[in-house]
Amino acid sequence: WFWVDAICINQNSTVDREFQVQQMKEVYKEASAVVAWLGPSRHRCDRDVFTILEELGSNPKACVERFGPSGSDDLFKTEERFEALTSLCKRSYWQRMWIVQEII
């Protein structure tokens, strides 16, 4: 199956949206892969965010230690990286009603 919430949910119907939100856990539980579109690209921010995520994913324990009391914040080596993460967090994607189910 291929399911796209923006197409499969009647965005003009509160009843349909509320019903679909209740189904999200099962939809994501049964998915073999999930791709989330976060919105249009903003300059080089996407590349910088993926670099940050790759570093976090490659060694999460080391990343946590870098942010501890004795650690450094070298994950955000440049102002561009910090701006990229800020830009990502400001995208309208995070305002969607069912984002919690998508993340979990």
PyMOL commands that set and color helices and strands:
alter all, ss='L'
color gray80, all
select helices_A, chain A and resi 5-8+14-30+45-58+60-66+74-76+79-89+92-95+99-103
alter helices_A, ss='H'
color red, helices_A
deselect
rebuild
show_as cartoon
